[in-house]
C-alpha cells in the first residue's frame, strides 16, 4: 500500500519535469513530439536520484524509483495538456 504522505516527492519531480518540458517547448531545436520522451527520461533520472538523496522516498529499488520518476514526468505533460484543453474550451 502506498504511503500518501510521500506524494509531495512525486509532485516535486513532476514540477521539475514540467519546467524541463517548458524549456523544450521554447527551444527551437526540440520537436514537440519529443517532449514527452524528454520529460519521461528526466523524470526517471530524478526518480533514481531521489531514491538515494530523499529520505523516505516512495521506492526502495532502482526499477521502482525509475518508474515513479517516469510516471511523474509523463504526468507533467498530461497536466499541461489538460490546462491547454480547458483554456481552449473556455
N, C-alpha and C positions, 0 to 999 in steps of 0.2 A: 504494500500500500504506500502511495506517495505521501510524503510529509509536505503539506501545503504551506508550511512556514518558510520553505525554501524557494517558493515561487519567484521571489524577487531576484534571485540569481538568474533564472531563465529570462526574466524581464530585462535584466541588465544586458545580457548577451543580445537579446532582441533589439534593444535600443542601439547598441554599438553596431550591430549588423544593419539596422535601418540607416544609420549615418553613413556607413560604407556604401549602401545602396544609393543614397542621395549623391554621394561623391561620384559613383559610377554613372549615374543618370546624367550628371552635369559634365562628365568627361566626354570629349569628342572622339576619343579612341575606343570607347566601350560601346558595343551594340546593346540595345535594350534586352534582347533575348538572352544575353549572358548574365544579366544582373541576378536572377535567382540562383544561378550556379555560383556566382561570386559570393553572395551573402550566405549560401549554404556552406561553402568551403571555409569562409571566415568564421561562421558560427561553429563549425566542427572544431576548428583550431582553438577558438576561445573556450569551447567546452572542455577540451583536453587540458588546456592551460588552467582553467578554473578548477578542475579536479585536484590539481597539485597546489594551487595557491589559496583557494577559498575554503575556509573551514566549513564542514557540514555540507559540502556540495552534494546535490541530489543523485550523484552517480559514484560508484565505488571502483569502476574499472574503465579502461580507456575506450572500449567499444561503446558502453552506455554513455560515457561523458561526451564522446563524439556525436552520438545520436541526439542527446539533449541539445547540444550546440547547433546541430544541423536543423533540427525542428524549430529551435528558437530563431535561427537565421531566416528560414523559409517563412515563419510566421510574420516576420517583419515585412516581407514582400506582400503577404496577404493583407496585413493591416493597411499598408499603403494603398492597395487596390480597393479595399472596402471604403476608405476615405475618398478616393477619387470617384467611385461609383455613386456614393451618397451625395457628394458635392455636385456631380453631373446631373443627378435627378432633381436636385433642389431648385 
